[in-house]
Amino acid sequence: MTANTEEKVYRLDALKWLLVFAVVAAGVVGNSHFSAESILYRALGLIVLAAIAVAIALQTAKGAAISDVVRGALVELRKVVWPTRQETNQTTLIVLAVVFVMAIILWLLDTLFGFIASSIIG
């Protein structure tokens, strides 16, 4: 792409972002204006406007970059080796045991320091 073509793309991106903000603003104003209508209709309208705003935003350079990041994250998510149910249960029990032991230790320290402080103060 030439520099001139890239400038046009960025100008169009600015217009697309303005359109996205206009659609979001229309949703906010419309939701307020139609406050007497059913919440279901207002929610459906906001969902449609949000889908339109996202579709327009994905057509910009930043939107395409975000889309690439999300695709990459989904690819990495498929590579994750998730723990088995047994591993999850064992790890949870270990964490609970450590928390319980630390709670007892902190309670004992609090009691000891409270006793020492009340002895000093009188």
ChimeraX attribute file (.defattr): number of C-alpha atoms within 10 A of each C-alpha:
attribute: neighborCount
match mode: 1-to-1
recipient: residues
	/A:1	5
	/A:2	6
	/A:3	8
	/A:4	9
	/A:5	10
	/A:6	11
	/A:7	11
	/A:8	11
	/A:9	14
	/A:10	14
	/A:11	12
	/A:12	15
	/A:13	19
	/A:14	13
	/A:15	13
	/A:16	18
	/A:17	19
	/A:18	13
	/A:19	16
	/A:20	20
	/A:21	14
	/A:22	13
	/A:23	19
	/A:24	18
	/A:25	13
	/A:26	14
	/A:27	20
	/A:28	13
	/A:29	12
	/A:30	14
	/A:31	18
	/A:32	12
	/A:33	10
	/A:34	12
	/A:35	11
	/A:36	9
	/A:37	11
	/A:38	9
	/A:39	12
	/A:40	9
	/A:41	12
	/A:42	18
	/A:43	13
	/A:44	11
	/A:45	15
	/A:46	19
	/A:47	13
	/A:48	13
	/A:49	19
	/A:50	16
	/A:51	12
	/A:52	16
	/A:53	19
	/A:54	15
	/A:55	13
	/A:56	17
	/A:57	21
	/A:58	16
	/A:59	15
	/A:60	19
	/A:61	14
	/A:62	13
	/A:63	17
	/A:64	13
	/A:65	12
	/A:66	14
	/A:67	14
	/A:68	12
	/A:69	12
	/A:70	12
	/A:71	12
	/A:72	11
	/A:73	12
	/A:74	11
	/A:75	11
	/A:76	10
	/A:77	11
	/A:78	9
	/A:79	9
	/A:80	8
	/A:81	7
	/A:82	10
	/A:83	10
	/A:84	9
	/A:85	9
	/A:86	9
	/A:87	11
	/A:88	12
	/A:89	12
	/A:90	12
	/A:91	13
	/A:92	12
	/A:93	12
	/A:94	12
	/A:95	12
	/A:96	12
	/A:97	12
	/A:98	12
	/A:99	12
	/A:100	12
	/A:101	12
	/A:102	12
	/A:103	12
	/A:104	12
	/A:105	12
	/A:106	12
	/A:107	12
	/A:108	12
	/A:109	12
	/A:110	12
	/A:111	12
	/A:112	12
	/A:113	12
	/A:114	12
	/A:115	12
	/A:116	12
	/A:117	11
	/A:118	10
	/A:119	9
	/A:120	8
	/A:121	7
	/A:122	6
